Amino acid sequence: RFLYDLGCALAARHDVEGLVATAIARCRELIDAESVAVLLLDEQSNELYFPYSTGSDPALAGRLAAVRFPADRGVAGAVLREERSRLVRDTRNEPDFYPEVDRTTGIETRSMLAVPLLASRGALGVIEAVNPLGKSELDRDDLSLLESLAGSLALALDNAQMVAELRDRERRLEQEVAVLRRDLARRDEFSEIVGTGPAMSKVFRLMESAVASPISVLIQGETGTGKELVARAIHRTSGRGNEALVAVNCGALPAD
């Protein structure tokens, strides 16, 4: 029932952070573990970190959030490398166990389950359940549940990462378009505006500065000196150039 509800939530929700937090909290209840955490791989630094965790100790999530360790260390590192789940009944007899996380957070990991989060682009990280509460040990049924949960979470996290990458590319493209517009403006020197001399050179420099800025711009001058020409040129060559520019004759509006 839990996995069915999770599948429905994945299809209906875009709030991945809230979904993951809810899913691991419910999974901890079903497994009856002291804590459940998701470790994600930071590919740039090749480290594992804890963006999501839940446990019987409310302060645990904050301590884990500050922890990072090399992605080739610990049971999590072995699971990530082998892309294969692990059931560790006694960490004292596990050569891959990495005690530094326990030292940093103050927890004591006696036994654990670790399952890779596998997506189409490879392993994203690991989900772990640590220490049984109401029973003597974690077992294969608990591992099976965690593996089923891992498949759904990996899909959600992979989709969220792809959406974030697309948005980042969109921002970079917008910045590149803005740069190209400014370069174009410099090349044609706002050719619709006719003028030479030091005073006009200063105007053109100010216009280029305004093009590069997202803030509002006030253009002052006597009637007939070309304020609207300047405004249209700034708008056309800025990052807002594909939007509408609306000119309003304030002199035609009643004072009140």
Residue pairs with C-beta under 8 A, 6 or more apart in sequence:
2 26
2 27
2 30
3 148
3 149
3 152
6 23
6 149
6 152
7 152
9 19
9 22
9 23
10 19
10 152
10 155
10 156
13 19
16 156
16 157
16 159
16 160
17 52
19 156
20 38
20 52
20 153
20 156
20 157
21 52
21 54
23 149
23 152
23 153
24 36
24 37
24 38
24 52
24 53
24 54
24 127
24 149
24 153
25 36
25 54
27 36
27 129
27 145
27 146
27 149
28 35
28 36
28 54
28 55
28 129
30 145
31 113
31 129
31 132
31 138
31 142
31 145
31 146
32 132
32 133
32 134
32 135
33 113
33 129
33 130
33 131
33 132
33 133
33 138
33 142
34 55
34 56
34 130
34 131
34 132
34 133
35 53
35 54
35 55
35 56
35 57
35 60
35 107
35 129
35 130
35 131
36 53
36 54
36 55
36 127
36 128
36 129
36 130
37 50
37 52
37 53
37 54
37 55
37 64
37 127
37 128
37 130
38 50
38 51
38 52
38 53
38 117
38 125
38 126
38 127
38 153
38 157
39 48
39 49
39 50
39 76
39 125
39 126
39 127
39 128
40 48
40 49
40 51
40 117
40 124
40 125
40 157
41 47
41 48
41 71
41 80
41 123
41 124
41 125
42 48
42 49
42 68
42 71
45 68
46 70
46 71
46 72
47 68
47 69
47 70
47 71
48 68
48 69
48 70
48 71
48 74
48 76
48 77
48 80
48 125
48 126
49 65
49 67
49 68
50 61
50 64
50 65
50 67
51 65
53 60
53 61
53 64
53 65
54 61
55 61
55 130
56 133
57 107
60 105
60 107
63 104
63 105
63 106
64 101
64 105
66 104
67 101
67 104
67 105
69 98
69 100
69 101
70 77
71 77
71 80
72 81
73 98
73 100
74 96
74 97
74 98
74 101
75 86
75 88
75 91
75 94
75 96
75 97
75 98
75 112
75 114
75 128
76 98
76 114
76 126
76 128
77 96
77 98
78 86
78 96
79 85
79 86
79 114
79 115
79 116
79 126
80 116
80 123
80 125
80 126
82 116
83 116
83 118
83 123
84 116
85 113
85 114
85 115
85 116
85 143
85 146
85 147
86 112
86 113
86 114
86 115
87 113
87 138
87 139
87 140
87 143
88 94
88 97
88 111
88 112
88 113
88 114
89 111
89 137
89 138
90 110
90 111
91 97
91 109
91 110
91 111
91 112
97 109
101 107
101 109
102 108
102 109
107 130
108 131
109 130
109 131
110 131
111 130
111 131
111 132
111 137
111 138
112 128
112 129
112 130
112 131
112 138
113 128
113 129
113 130
113 138
113 142
113 143
113 146
114 126
114 127
114 128
115 126
115 127
115 128
115 143
115 146
115 147
115 149
115 150
116 123
116 125
116 126
116 150
117 123
117 124
117 125
117 126
117 127
117 150
117 153
117 154
117 157
118 124
118 150
118 151
118 154
119 154
119 155
119 157
119 158
120 158
121 158
124 154
124 157
124 158
124 161
125 157
127 146
127 149
127 150
127 153
129 138
129 142
129 146
132 138
174 239
177 239
178 212
178 238
178 239
181 211
181 237
181 238
181 239
181 241
182 208
182 211
182 212
182 237
182 238
184 237
185 207
185 208
185 211
185 233
185 237
186 208
189 204
190 204
190 207
190 233
190 237
192 229
192 232
192 233
193 200
193 203
193 204
193 226
193 229
193 230
193 233
195 203
203 230
207 230
207 233
207 234
210 217
210 234
210 238
211 234
211 237
211 238
212 238
214 239
217 231
217 234
219 227
219 230
219 231
220 227
221 227
228 247
231 245
231 247
232 245
235 241
235 245
236 245
